[in-house]
Amino acid sequence: MPAWFQCPRCPDRSHPRFANRVKAPLELEIRIATENDRDSIEQLIFLSARELSRGYYSDEQIAAALARVYGVDSALIDDGTYFVAEADGMLVGCGGWSKRKTLFGGDQFVNRDPERLDPGREAAKIRAFFVHPNYARRGIARALLARCETEAQRDGFNSVELMSTLPGVEFYRASGFSAANSILYDAGGVSLEFVPMKKALRGSSNMINANDNWGGAANA
Ligand SMILES: CC(C)(COP(=O)(O)OP(=O)(O)OC[C@H]1O[C@@H](n2cnc3c(N)ncnc32)[C@H](O)[C@@H]1OP(=O)(O)O)[C@@H](O)C(=O)NCCC(=O)NCCS
């Protein structure tokens, strides 16, 4: 493993972690994920979680998250609201949004609620963002999130919410989300800290305090 993977919180932009940022701008294509992408998405999630979670979660926690929480949610693929990002001829990112109540977790996750959300009252869910470790900090998650927010707003939602992993918090904060108090999720006897986060969509008059009216806790 390259040494720079051991320092995921390092703010030093001269650090080798950020060496790929001097490369030419990415030619990124974002498209709707299909069933045919499933294997590639699962591989990407595995790699992303394993490498980009170091320093935030222990190896045991990463393994538990991969076994019990992270993964493809078929409902999003069926709804056409899950996206993949491709660059350099490979899949480098994935992420989506949902008009259903399930807040997080792949098909294997136990707490699921496929009921449709009410866009007038409830927040759309931002779901399962994972970026290839060799392509981190190149704006891929930002581009995926922009697509999700645009579509959620087009469908009448005024706000979006999610349950963030610890490695995701700074990304979502930088993207305008505010955080509520973290929760501990029991993944088969292994405790995982997650952070509920919420954001009003542009043009919406909603003022968001992530600790208020938190609709997601019931799903956690
Ligand atoms: C969280 C994650 C999706 C971010 O993807 P990314 O493509 O690297 O993010 P972006 O390049 O679009 O980042 C946009 C901005 O978010 C902020 N940001 C992203 N990652 C950050 C980090 N590790 N530390 C601090 N700020 C960060 C920065 O402000 C960044 O802009 P900048 O690079 O110009 O400074 C990625 O780190 C990942 O896949 N992590 C592992 C899986 C995971 O935990 N996913 C979250 C599920 S809820």
The ligand as a Gaussian input file, in Angstrom:
#p B3LYP/6-31G(d) Opt

LIG

0 1
 C      -16.166000      11.176000       0.219000
 C      -15.750000      10.937000      -1.246000
 C      -16.946000      10.372000      -2.015000
 C      -15.320000      12.290000      -1.860000
 O      -15.039000      12.070000      -3.252000
 P      -14.044000      13.001000      -4.105000
 O      -14.359000      12.799000      -5.550000
 O      -12.652000      12.777000      -3.684000
 O      -14.491000      14.465000      -3.680000
 P      -14.302000      15.807000      -4.538000
 O      -13.004000      15.756000      -5.254000
 O      -15.516000      16.040000      -5.384000
 O      -14.237000      16.902000      -3.378000
 C      -14.949000      18.133000      -3.441000
 C      -14.544000      18.947000      -2.230000
 O      -14.946000      18.266000      -1.030000
 C      -13.944000      18.461000      -0.002000
 N      -13.310000      17.170000       0.309000
 C      -13.436000      16.004000      -0.369000
 N      -12.727000      15.017000       0.254000
 C      -12.147000      15.592000       1.336000
 C      -11.269000      15.109000       2.354000
 N      -10.863000      13.822000       2.410000
 N      -10.842000      15.982000       3.310000
 C      -11.237000      17.286000       3.280000
 N      -12.060000      17.805000       2.331000
 C      -12.505000      16.964000       1.373000
 C      -12.936000      19.431000      -0.604000
 O      -13.368000      20.754000      -0.305000
 C      -13.057000      19.158000      -2.084000
 O      -12.648000      20.236000      -2.904000
 P      -11.065000      20.461000      -3.196000
 O      -10.485000      19.106000      -3.529000
 O      -11.084000      21.417000      -4.357000
 O      -10.477000      21.019000      -1.948000
 C      -14.539000       9.967000      -1.326000
 O      -13.550000      10.384000      -0.423000
 C      -14.863000       8.515000      -0.994000
 O      -15.261000       7.764000      -1.879000
 N      -14.683000       8.094000       0.284000
 C      -14.829000       6.694000       0.684000
 C      -16.271000       6.217000       0.593000
 C      -17.168000       7.019000       1.511000
 O      -16.980000       7.033000       2.714000
 N      -18.166000       7.663000       0.875000
 C      -19.127000       8.507000       1.562000
 C      -20.395000       7.746000       1.687000
 S      -21.609000       8.713000       2.611000

